[in-house]
Amino acid sequence: MASLGSVELVAGVDVKKGGKVTIAELFTAEERKKTFSAEADAPTGAKLRISVAKLEPFETIADLGSKKGEAASLWRLLKIWDLDKQLAAADDVKKGERLKVSVEIL
C-alpha cells in the first residue's frame, strides 16, 4: 500500500465511543475541501483506504484521481455516497478536535 497523503480536519460534532457518524456529519464541506499534496499517483477508480483518527477505516474507489504533487482532498477523492457511510467511533471525538485523515492507495 502506498500513502497518498494525510490532512488534519476539525470535527464539527461530538461522537461517543461506539457511536456512529458519517464523514458528512463529522466534517463540514469546508473542512472536506482542505487539500494535501498527493505523495503518489492515484488515478480515477483507484482503490483507497480512508483512515480517520478515532474512527474505523473504510475502503472506496477514487472519484477524481490525483497525480503526485497535485493538491488532493476528500472532496475530490470521495464519491457522494461515501459521505453517508456510517462509521463507528473507536474513541470519543470532541467537537473542535483536530483529527488526522490518512489516505492509502490499495
N, C-alpha and C positions, 0 to 999 in steps of 0.2 A: 504494500500500500504506500502510495506517495502522498505527502501532505500538499494540499492545495493552498492552505493558509489558515489563519485564525484572526479573530477580531473580538474585542470586548464590547458587549452591548449591555445597556441598562435595563433591568427588569422593571416592567410597568405595573406589576401586581405582586401581592404576597401569594405564595403557594406553600402549603403544609407538606411535610414529608409524607409520601404515599398518595398525595393528591394528584389530580390530572390537570394538565394545562396544554394549550396549543401554542405554537410559535406566534400566531396572530394575537392571542390573548397576552402572552408574556412580553412581547416586544412591539412597540409602536411601529408604524410603517416607516417613520423617520429613522428609527434605530436599525430596522432591517435593511435600509438603504446605505448604511455605513460601509465603506469599502476597505478592502485589504488588498495587498499586492499578491497576485497569483504566483505561487512558487513553482508551478508546473503547468503544462498544457492539460486542459480538461475540456474536450470537445463536447458540443451539444449531444446529449444522450449518454454521456459517461456515467457509470455507476459511482455514487458518492455515499460516504457515511458522514452524517452531521452529528457532532457531539457537543451538547450544551452542558456546561458545568452544572452539576446537581440534578440533571435530568437524564433519562435513559436515551441512548443514541438511537438514531434511525437511519435507514438507507433509502435512497431515492435516485432518480435519474436527472442529470443536469438539464434544466430548461433552456438556458442560454449558456453556452460554453465560454471559457476564458483561455487566453494564451498566457504563457509565462511572462510575468512582468506587467500584465494588464491589471486594471482595477477590477476586483470581483466583489460581489455582495450576495447576501442571502436573497435579496430582492430579485436579482438576476438569475441565481442558480436554482432556486426552489420553484416547483410547479405550484399553481394556485391551491391544489388540494393538499399539498404538504403543509400549508399553513394551518390546516384544520385537523391534523393528526393529533390525537390525544397522547400525551407523553407523561409518564409517571415521574414524580419528583423523588429522587433518592435522598434528598435532604431538604430542609426548609429553605425557601427562597424569600427574601425580603424585597419589597418594592424599593427601587433606587439602587439595589445591589448590582455591581458590575459582574457579568458572567462571561467567561471565555467561551467562544463558539469556535470549534475546530472543524475543518472540512478536509476529508481524506478522499483520494481517488482510489476506488477498488479495482 
